[in-house]
Structures are given as structure tokens and as C-alpha cells.
Amino acid sequence: MQNEFLTVPCPRCYKNVIWNEFIPWRPFCSKRCQLIDLGEWVIEDKRIFSKCNKINSDD
């Protein structure tokens, strides 16, 4: 039986990453890509939109 590994593209740089429990940054290829992505969420370059965008409502 041949060893086959599931690979996924890194969401940041698109480098192929082997998907297993030994890769601590998955789905990212490295700690660097993981931190860049986190930073984009922190400064709100990335966000999840919803139908209700108001945080504080007067209702």
C-alpha cells in the first residue's frame, strides 16, 4: 500500500501543506502565514458579514 497524504493549499500563500496532526499550523504552511492571517482579522481587513451589521441597537 502506497502512503498517500492529503494536501491542502495554505490559505495565505497557496503552498501545498500536508494535512496531518504533526503540522501545528494547519491549514497554514508556517507560523508566519498563520500570524499574517491573524493580523488581517485583527485590523479587520477580513470580516464575516451578517444581515445584522449593527453591534449596538436602539431597539
N, C-alpha and C positions, 0 to 999 in steps of 0.2 A: 504494500500500500504506500503510495506516494504522499509525503507530507504537503498538504495544501493549506495555505494561510489566507484568511480573509484580509483583504486590504481595503482601506478607505482613504479618500483624499483628505488631507489636512484642510480644515475649513478656512485657514488663513493663507497658506502658500500653495496648497494643492499638491504637495508632495505625498506620495503613497505611504501610508502608515499601516503596519501590521496590527490587526485588531486582536489583542490578547491581554491577559491580566498582568503581563510583565511590562507593559508600556504605561508608565504612570501619567502621561499627559494626554492619553487618548480622549477625544479623536484628533488631538493636535500632534504634530510631529516632534515638538520640543517645548520646553518650558517657555522659551522666548515667544513662540507663536501663541501659546496659552495666555501669557501676560499681555501681549498686544491686543488680543481679542477682549480680554477682561477690561483693559483700558478703554476700548471703544464703547463698551457698555457703561462704564463709569462716567464718561463725558457725554453720554447719550448720543453718540454717533449711531449706535444701534439701539432700537427700542421695539417693543411689542405694542402694536396699536390695538385698541379695542373700540367698540362702538361708543363707550362712555369714556371720553378722554379727560373729563374734569376730575381732579383729585378732590377738591372741596366743592361741595354743592350747597346751595342755599335752600334746597328743598327739604 
